[in-house]
Amino acid sequence: MNKTILLVEDDLALRENTAEMLELSGYKVLTAPNGKVGIDMARKHLPGVIVCDIMMPEVDGYGVLGALSQNADTRHIPFIFLSAKTEHKEIRKGMDMGADDYLTKPFEEDELLSAVESRLAKAQLLMQVRESSSVVGSAESEDDAIRNLNELKNFFDDNGEIANYDKGNTIYKEGEHSNNIFLILKGIVKSHKMDENGKELITALHKPDDFLGFTSFEEAIPYQESATAVEDVELAVVSKNVLKDILTKSNTVSLELMNVLSENITEIKDQLLQMAYSSVRKKTASTILQFAEILNKNPNDNIKISRHDLASVAGIATESLIRTLSGFKKDGLIEIEGRNIRIIDLDGLRHVE
């Protein structure tokens, strides 16, 4: 596995700090101060992964990705965008061009390391697929309609039926036939189940560019949970049979989608562990931070979310959550105005026990 990383970033302090972070984790790091130098270094050194800022002098990140995509030696190198831009259209622009991932500043060390590790692993798997396909003479042609996960999302955008749901509306209910798969274009969706006592438990929060509604492809089994719009939502809807046909024709898309679903399972396991073993204060703090991240909120922005939804994600009673929020307010960790929560002490909230 090629563990060389090319970091293209014009901010000197961020470039040096990120490079040191990656080097301490065992990677060889090459750095470039702008896109023009980055293109030259990528062609010369052929790194295992490229981490690239978007807004840079000389050539921006989109230009770097575009140039490297035209070169047979560099087009398969995993490419991770690094930027302060968080709007959905900016994310999709990069992903539409062929980027593999997108991290927003400021980012956590484990976020970057996780992105790099998963892209290296995926690149190795795809290389094995390409080599195996070339041996048996069954490699996918370059003009296949859908060649990767980003093109699959474009297919949903271009060919899916657009559906809009107002805040609080149900997208599908647990027990209904699972005929469709959804791609979230705008808004936030919660997946949730009812336990035997009739208590709602939120199993996941989904943001723009996330898929929604996966069950079995082989059987017309019902949805195993319900999905509801947390805010106004726009979805692209494709039938399960159409998606199954696409996956049958593309090993690459199947592998990438499998990777996404595996990451989702890992996140759910982490949430269950938190619910089982963390204190009420720790659960509440982690849930506030989770909502802030999913809703793309800066620490100083208000988070408008119902206490019921916060309690459901944390896995605690609403009354316990309200008491804990009051405690956080007294401790100077948050401010509360009506339904709005604003984080005052981000580091303190992260270290609540």
N, C-alpha and C positions, 0 to 999 in steps of 0.2 A: 504494500500500500504506500502510495506517494504521500508523505506527511509534510511536504513543503507547502506553505501558505503564502500567497502574494497578497499583501495588504496595501490597497491604494486609497490614501487618505491625505487631504491637504492640510488638515489641522495637526501641527507638529506634536502638541501635547497628547492628543488623542491617539495619534499614530504610534508614538513611543509607548504609551501606556498599554494599548491593545497588543502591540507586538510583544511586550514583556509578558503580558498575561498568557499569550499563546506559547511563548518560548518556555515559560515555567511549566506548562502542561505537556511539554515534550515535542513541540512542533518546531520545524525550521521555518523561520519567517523572513521573507523578503519584503521590502517596503518601497513604495513609490509615492512621491509628493503630489502627483497630478495624473490625469488620465493618459496623457501622451506617453509619459515615462512608463506608466503601468502597462500599456499595450505592448511596448517594446520588451519589457521584462517578461511578460507572459509568453510572448513568442519565443524568447530566448531560453527561458528556464522551464517552461511547461509545468507549472506548479500543480499540486493535487487539488487545491481549492483557491478561489479568488474571492477576497472580501473587499468590496469596493464602495466608497462613498458615491453619492449622486451629484451633489452640487460642488463642482471643482473647476479650477481654471484650466485653460488649454483645451481639454476634452472632458465632458462630464461623464458620469457613470453610464448613462444610456449609450453614449458614444463608444465607451470602452466595450460594453457588452456587444454592441452592434458590430464593431470591428473584429472582435474575437470570434463572433458567430460565423463570420465569413471565411474563417481560416480552418482548414480541415484538421490541423494539429491542435487547435485550441477550442473548437466548438463544443467538445464534450467535457471540458473542465467545469466542475460545479461552480456556480457563480452566486454569491450572496451579496445583496445590496445592503448598505449600511447608511441610514439617513434619518434626519429629523422629520421628514415628511411622513404623515400618518394618514392622509386622505386615501380613501378607497381607490380613486381613479389613478393616483400616483403609484400605488401598490400594483394595480392591475397593469399599468403601462410597463413596468419593469418585468412583471411575470409574463405578459404577453410577448415580450421580446425574447423570453427564454431563460430568465433568471430562475434559480432553484429555490431561493429563500429571500426573506426580507426582514431585517432587524431594525428597530427604531431606536434612536438615541433619546435618552440614556438607556443603556442595556445592562443587564446583569451578566457577570462572568459566566455563570452556568448556561445562560441563554446562548451566548456566542459559542461556547465549547460544545453544547448539545447540537447546535446547527452545523458546526464544522464536522463533528463526528458522524452525524447521520448522513451528511452529503458525501463524505469519504466512503462510508459503507455502501451507500446507494450506488456511487460511481463504480465501485468494485463489482457489485452485483450486475450492473448494466454492462460492464466490460465483459464479464463472463457470458452474459446472454448473447452479446454481439459475436464473441469468439465462437460460441457453440453454434449460433445460427449460420456463421460463415462456413463451418465445417460441413453442416448438413445441407447447405445451399438454400436455407429457408429464411434468410435475413429479410427484415421488412424493407421495402423499397423506400427511397427518400421522398417519394411523392404520396406516401400513404396519408390519408386525410388527417388522422390524429396520431401523433407520435409521442406525446408526453402529457403529463398531468396539466400543464398550463394550456395546452391546446384543447384538452378535454373541457376545461373551464370556459375557454372561448366557444366551444361547441354549445355548451349550456347557454351562454350569453346570446349566441347567434340563432340557435334553433329551438331553445326551450320556450315553453309557454310562460309568459311573465304573469306572476300573481302577486297581488298586494294585500297585505293584512294590516289593519290598524292595531295600535297598541292594545294588548289584552285579548286579541282575537286568537282563536285556536286554529292551528295549521292542520294538525291531524290529532286524533285521539287514540290512546292505547286501546287495542282491540280491533281497530279498523283495518281493512285490507291494505297491505303495503304495496301499492302499485307504482309509486313514483319515487324518484330521488330529487332532492332540491339542492340548488346552489344559492347561498345567500348573497344578494347583490348589495342590499342596504339594510341596516338595522341589526338588532340583536334578538336572538331566539333562545328560549330556555327549553330544555328537555326535562320532563318531570314524570314521576310515578306516584301512585297512592299506595301507602302501606296498608296493612290489614286493619289498622285503626282509623283509616280515612285521613291520615296526615300526609300532606304533600311533601315530596322530597325532590329537589332539583338535582338531576344527575349530571347536567352539563350546561354550559353557556356557549352559544355559537355566535361568531362574529362574521362580518362580510368576508367572502372568499372561502367559507367553510361549507362542506357538504352536510346534508341533513337527510335522515330517513332511511338509512341502510338497515336492511334485515337480510334474510336469505334470498339468494338469486334462484335457488332451485325450487322453492316452494312458495306458494302464495300465502305465507303465514302473516298474521296481523302485526301491526306495529307493536313493539314491546314497551313503548312509553308514549307519552303525549308531547306535543310541541306547541308552544304559545309565544306570540310576539311580545317581547319585553318593551319594545318601542315600535314605531311604524316600520314595517318590513317590506322589502321587495325581493322576490324569489324568482329564479329561473327553474322551471319544472321539466324533467325528462322522464319518460317511462322507464321502468326497471328493465324491460325487455330490450329497449334501444341501448341502454348502457351495457347490458350483458353482451350484446353483439359487438360493441366497441372493444370491450375487454377481451373477448375471444380472439379478436384479430390483432391485438397489440400486447406483447409481453411487457414492454416498457411501461405502458400506462397501468397495467395490472400490478406491476411491482411497486410503482410509485403510490398508487392508491392503497396498496397493502401497507406501505410504510406509514401513510397518514392514519389509517385505521389503527395500526399498532400503537402509534403515539397517543391516539385518543384513549385507548385502553389503559396505557400507562398513567395518563393524567387522572382517569377515573379511579384507578387503584390508589394513587396518592391522595385523592380526595377522601376515599373511604378510610384510609389509614388515619388521616387527620381527624375525621369524624369519630373514629373509634378510640383514639388514644390522646388527642390533644385536650387541653383545658378549654373551658368555655371562652375565656379571654383570648387564647391562642386561635381558636376556631373563628371567633368574630373578627379578629385583626386580619387573619389570612383571607377571610371572605371579602372584607372591604378592599383589600389590595387586589384580590382577584377581579372584583367588579371594576375597579379603576383601570386595570390592564385591559380587560375585555372591551370596556366602553371607550378605550383610547383616551383616557382622561389624564391630564397633567396633575401632579399632586395638589396644585392650588385651585383646580377646577372643582365645582360642585358635582357630587355623584347623586343623581336623583333615582332612587330605587326604593321599592316598598320594603318595609320592615319584614313583611311576610316572606318575600323572596330572599332577603338576606338570611333570615332564620332557616329557610328551607335548604339553602346551599350549605350553611354551616352545620346543619343537622341538630339544631337546638330549638327549644321552645321560644316563641316570639317574646314572651315575657322576660325570659333570661337574656335574650339579645338586647332588649330595650334597657334593662338594668346595666348590662355591660357597656352599651354605648354611653350611658350616663356617666359611668366610671371613666371611660376614655376621655370624655369631655372634661371632667374634673382634673384628669391627669395632664391635660393640654395636648392630647394626641390628635383630637379631631374637634371640629366645630359642627353644631347641629342647628339648622334653621328649617323648621317644618320637616319635610321629607328629605331635605338636602343634607348631605354629609360632605364636609371638606376636610381633607387630611392636613393637619398642622405640622405634625412631627412624623415624617415618613420613616426615618431610621428607627425611631422609637416604636412605631407600629410594627415594623418588621421584626423587632426583637422582643415583642410581648410573649411571655411564657404563661 
